[in-house]
């Protein structure tokens, strides 16, 4: 299965955060799954880390190194992904979450999230 981790899940996985559920951990570590991180997540980390927010445990450059070391694949943002955002219902206003949803639906991939609002977009989103 092709998995796209949302930013929060990706960071929790990197830092072995106690909030990463066993379901999420199993999905990420399953050898049959291909795990992807969006460039949008790196962008989100860069913005929030540079603002000094305490919820960003690492810089974007360090996160990128750790994602690659973990074997995650990096998913670029394509024009088709940005266009797909237009057709999403407006149940969530966070631009980072919206592009992740659009990417997952366009590729197709299963988006892995701990955000109940994001999980409400589509049956293919995995809430953990």
C-alpha positions, 0 to 999 in steps of 0.5 A: 500500500502507498501511504502518505503521512501527514506532517504530524504523523511523520514527525511523531514517527521520527521522534518516537513520540508517545502520541504515535499510535500502534496502528500508525507504527504498524502501517509505517513499519510494514515492509509491504507499504511504501511510505511517502512524505510530501514536500508540503510537510517539509514546507510546513515544518520549515515555516513553523520551525522558523517561527520558533513554535514548540511543536516543531522538534526539528528543522526542515533540513533535519527532518528531510535527512531523517525522512530519507534515512528512514526510507521514506520517499519524497512526494513533490507537489505537481500542478495536478495536485494543486488543481485538485484542491479546488474540488475538495469540500471546504470542511478544513481550511488548513492549506497544508492539510488540503494539499496533502488530501489532494495529493493522496486522492490524485496519486492515489495513496492512503493519507495517514492522519490523526486529525478527525476533520482530515479523516472526514474527507474520504474513505481512503484516509486512514485515521490513526 
